[in-house]
C-alpha cells in the first residue's frame, strides 16, 4: 500500500461548515482522519458511511468493542484502521501490549484472553472466514453476551470490514500517530 497519498484526494481545510461540524462531532476537536476526509469528498458515500456507522456507544463495553474492531481490522490486513484504534483506544480499553499483539498474530484460544473474550475473538474469526457462526460458536458467544451485544458484535465486524475495504482499497497512508502492526 502506498504511504504517500490515497488514491482519492482527501478534502483539505477550510471545510464547509456542515462538514467541519461533522468532523468535530466525530473527532471531538482533533483533526479529522484521512479516511473521513476522503469519504466526505463524496457526499453520498459520506452520508451512508455516517448513517450506517457504529461510531456511537453501543451495548458493548469499550474493551469488547475494541477487541472486535482490532481483530476485524487485523484479519482484513487493515493496518490503517487497526493502528488508529490501538493508538486511540487501546489504553482506555485496558488492552495489554501482549493482547494488542495477539489481535494481529494470536489465536482466539490464547491464554491472554478471558473465556468471554476467547468466544468473542472466535466469533470475529468465524465471521471473517465464513461470514457465519456455526451452532457451537453461537452457543459459546451466547454464554457470555446477550442478544443486543451479539447484534452489535456482528454489526461491528461487518462495518469494520467495510472500513477496511475503504482504507485498503483507497491506499490510505497510515496516520502519523497510529500504531503499526507487530512483526
N, C-alpha and C positions, 0 to 999 in steps of 0.2 A: 504494500500500500504506500502510495506517495505521502511524504511528510511535508511537502511544500505547500500545496494548495488543493482544496477539494475540487472535484470535477464540476461542480456547480458553484458559482461565486456566492459567498455569503453577503447578506446585507451589511452595509457599512454605516456608521453613525454620520449624521444625526438620523435617528429613526423616526418614522411617522409617529405622532403622539399615541395612537392606539397600540401600535407595535411596542413602543417604549414602555407603555403601561403594562402590557402583557409580559414583556421580558422582566420588568421589575417585580411583578407578582410571582412569577415562576422562580426567579433567581434571588429574590429578596434583597435587591440592591446590588448584587455582584454583577460583573459584566456577563452578558449572555454568552452561552456556549456557541461554538461554531455550528453545531447541529441545529440549534434553534435559529441562528442567523440564516443558515441555508434554507431551512424549512419555511421560515417566514417570508422568504422571497417568492414563494408560490402560495398565493392566498388560499386556494382550495386545499392544498396539502397541509398548510399550517392550521387551518380551521379543523380539518379532520383529525390531525395529529393531536391538537389540544382537546378536541371533543372526545376522542377515544382514549385519551391518555389516562394513566393511573398515577398522576403526579401528586395527588392529594393523599391524605392519611386514610387508609382503609382499615379493615378489621385485623390485619396482621400487625404485630409489633415491628418496630424498626429492624431489629435483628433478623427476624424471619423474612421480612421483606427484602432486606439486603442480601441474605443468603440466596434467595430465589433469583434476584436480579443479577448478582455477581456470577452465580453458576450458569444462568442462561447466557449471559454475555461471554463467559469463558468458553462455553460449549460451542458458541457460534463463531469463536475466534475474534470477537469484537473487543480489542484492547482499548479502543477509544472509550466506549461506554463503561466497560469494566473499570478502567482507570479513573474515570470521573467519579463513579460511585464509591470505589475504595477510598479515594482521597477525600471525598466529601463526607461520607457516612460511616466508613469503616470503624473509626474510633468510637463514634457515638453509638454504633451498634455492638460495641464490645467484641469485635472480631479480633482475635489474636493474629500475630504475624503468620503462625502456622495455619490457622483457619483461612486466612486470606490466600495463602499459597495453595491450600487444599481446594479452594473453589476453582482453581485452574488445573492443578496437577493431581489432585486426590480423588479418592473414591467415596461413594456415599457411606461405605462401611468404616471409614477412617475413625479411629478412636478419639479424635479431637472433637467429634460431634456428639451431642446427646442423642438418645433414641429418636426423639421427635425430629431433630434436625437431620438425622440419617434418613428418616422416612421422607422428609421434605426434599432432600437432595436426590434421593432415588426417584421421586416423582418428577422432579425437573429433568433428570436424565432420561426417564421413560418418555416424557412428553417431547423432548428433543429428538430422541432416537426413533420413536414410533408414532408420535402425535396422539398417543392414548395411554391410558393406565389399565393394566390388567386387574383382575379382581383382587389379587394379593397386594398389589401396590396401592390400590384404592383403600383396601381394608387397613393397611399399615398407616396410610395418611389419615384415615378417619379415626384411628385410635388416638390421635393427638390433636386433630383440628376439626372444628365444626364446619357445617356446610358453607357458611359465609366465608370462612378462611379458605376452604378448598376452592370455591369460586375465584377468590382473589389470587390464589396461587396459580391457577390455570390461566387467568386473565393476564397476570404479570408475565408469565412465561411467553404467552403469545405476543403481548405488547413489546416486550424487550427483545424478542426475536425480530420483530418488525424494526425496532430501533437499530438493532444490529445490522439488518439488511441495509438500512439507510446509511449508517455510518461506514460500513464496509463498502457498499456499492458506490457511494459518492466519494470514497477515499478521503474521508475527513482526516486532517492532520491531528495528531494527538494533542490534547490540551496541555499547555505548558506545565501546569501544576498537578496533572493527573498522575496516578500510579502507573507503573509499567508491569506487564506480565512477568512473573518469575520465570527463571530459566531452569 
